[in-house]
């Protein structure tokens, strides 16, 4: 589904990714862990198409398409979802309207009919219930006045509504208490743990992986993947840290 080969990227002319390679197949959940400054968020932004992140070498394909040649909205329409470490607030923009417009824009790009207001609200209620997010919060401006946990749950509702093929989740566990972490983890499993979907989880800590069991764990250090393994690798990192591996 996603194939990254020898990816190099810079930010403000500073090299961050330095030859990163990774393959993710449909039905798989991969976790990337690593120390601060290793390039984890840069990888997510490069794959999502954020401006200011320049690819200088290598390639990334998504279901056989050249991902790096696509605009961000084209990547989204192709089925890629990027969850942010710090979801932004959008004052004056209704959550419900934002999500309906986003979904229908993607449906149009795929040659599908738009959802009616009634059908969309039915879908939104279903996904909000799954993440234990009150429907009244979906009527408020996007993320405005939300706690950190509510912002993350709201983002998971967005993911459920948009129904992507590949979800790249950048430190979704950041700022979550134990209860919110369990809810978000259950949401990821319910929405994305399917044979035709895949997840790339970026995290500092093993705790999210207690709820979302990955198939593979990778250590990213100094802009490249330096070690890969199964779920046991995350527990090893939690116990011993990154110093020995990242050296």
N, C-alpha and C positions, 0 to 999 in steps of 0.2 A: 504493500500500500504506500508506504513512505520509504524512499531510498535516498540517503544522503551520502555523498562521496567526496572526501577530501575538501570539505567546506572551509573556506577562509573568509573572514568578514572583519571589517573595521568599523569603528565608531569615532567620528571626529579624527580620522586618519590614524587612530590607534588600533593596532591589530588585537582582536579579542579571540576570535575563533581561528585556530591554527592547524587545520587539517582534520576536521571532525568527520567521522564516517559512522553511519547508523542505518540499520534496516528494521522496519516495523511491518509485520504482516497483519492482515485482517484477523481479528479475534484475539489479538495480543494486547497486553498492558505492560508498558515499559516505564520504569522509574529512572530518573536521572538525579543523582545526588552529587554534592561537591562543595568545596569551601567557597566563601565569599570571593567574588571577582573571577571565578573560574570561567564564566561565559554562559551560565545556565539561562539567565533571562535574555541575553543576547541571542542565543539560539532560538528561543521562542519568538522574539521580535523579528528575526530574519525570516523564519518560516511564515509568520503572519503578514510580512510585508510592511513593517513599520518604516516610515521615512527616516533617513539619517543613518541607516544600517546598510553599509555597502559590502556586497559580496565581491571579493577580488579573485577568487578561484574556487573551483569545485562545482558541484551540481546538487540539486534536490528535485526529485520527481515525486509526484503524488498521483497514484493510480495511472502511471505511465505518462502523465503530463508534466511539462517543465514548470515546476512550481514557481521558480524564481522569475520567470517571464510573465507571470500573471499579476494583475493589479490586486490589491487587497480584497476588493469586493468580488473579484472573480475567484479568488481562493475560497472565500466564504461560500459562494454559490456552488463550488465544486465539492463542498462538504467539509471544509476545515473550520474548526472553532478554536479561538484563542481565549483562554481564561486568564485574566490579569492578576498579578500579585496585589495590586491596589486598584480595584475597580473605581472608575471616576464617577463623580456626580455630574448630572446634566440638568441644571435648574430649568424649569419651565417646560420640560418635555415629559409628557405622561409615559410612565412605564409601559402601560398597556398599548398605547399608540406606537411607541418606539418598537415594541416587539412585533406588533402586527405588521407594521411597515417593513421591518427587517425580514420577517418570514415571507411576506408576499413578494418582496423584491427578489428573494432567492427562488421562490416558486416560479416567478416570471422568467428568470434567467434559465430555469430548467424546462421551460415550456409547459408549466402546470398552471391550472386555474387558481386565482387568489381565493383565500378563505374568506367567507362572509364574516361579519361582525359576530354573529351568534356562534358559528362554528369555532371561531378563534377563541372566544371567551370560554367555551366548553373545554378546549385544549389547554388554555391557560389555567383554568381551575384544576384540571387533572394534574398538571405538572407542579403547580404551586402546592397542592395537597401532598404530593410526593415528597417535597422538600420542607413541609410544615411551615410554609410562608403564607401569611394571611392575605387573601385576595385584596383587601383594602390597601395593602402595601404596593400592589401592582397598579393601583390607581394614582399613586403619588408620583412626583417627578423622579426620574431615574436615580436611585441611590441617595437621594437627598434626605438627610436626617437618619439614615440607616446606620446601625452599629456595624462594626467590622464583620461579625458573623452574619448579619442580615444581608450585607452586600455580597458576601460569598454565596449565600443561599439563593439570593436573587440571580446571581450569575449562573448558578446551576439550573435555575428555572429557565433562564434564557437558553442554556444548552439543551434542556429537554424539549423546549418549543422548536428550536431550530433543527434539532435531530441530526447532528453532523455525522460524517463517517469517521473523522479523526478529531479528537479533542486534545489540544495541547494546553495543559493546565499548569500555570506558573505559580508555584507556591500557594495553591488553593488552601492549604492548611494554615497559612499565616494569619494570626489574630483570632483563631477559633478556640473556644473553650471545648471541654470534653464532649458536651452534649451536641454542640454545633458540628464538631468534627465527625461524630458518629452519623449525624443526619446527612452531611455532605458526602461522606464516604458511601453510605447506603444509596444516595442519589446517583453517584457516579456508577456504582455497580448496576443499578437498575436501568439506567439510561444507556450506558455504553458497553457493558459486558455482554457483547453479542458477537456471533461469528462474522458478521459483516462490518464490524466497527473496530476501532483501535484507540488507545489512549497513550499519550506521553505525559507522565506526571513528573514535574520538576519540584523537588522538595529538599529541604535541609535535614529533615528529621524522619526517623523511622515510624513515628507515631501514626501518620496517615496510612502507612502501609499495613498497619494492623487491621484496618477496615477495607482497604482496597489492595488485595493481594496481587502483586505484580508477577508477571511471568519472568521478567528480566530486570535486573538492576545494573545501572552503569554509573561509574564514577567519572565525572568531568573535572579535569584539572588543567590549568594553563591552556585552555582553549581546545582541548581534545579529550577523547575518552581514553582513559588509561587503564581501566579494568572493568570487566563485566562478569556478571554471575547471576545467581538466582536470589530469592528473597533472603537467604541467609547472609548475603553480602551486606544488606542494609543493617542487619543486627550486628554484624562485625564492625561496621562503621560507627554505629551508635555506641558500641563498647570501647573502641580503640581510637576513633577519630580518623581524620584524613591524612595526618602528617606523614605516616610511613608510605601510604599509597601514592600521595600527591608529590612526594619528594622527587 
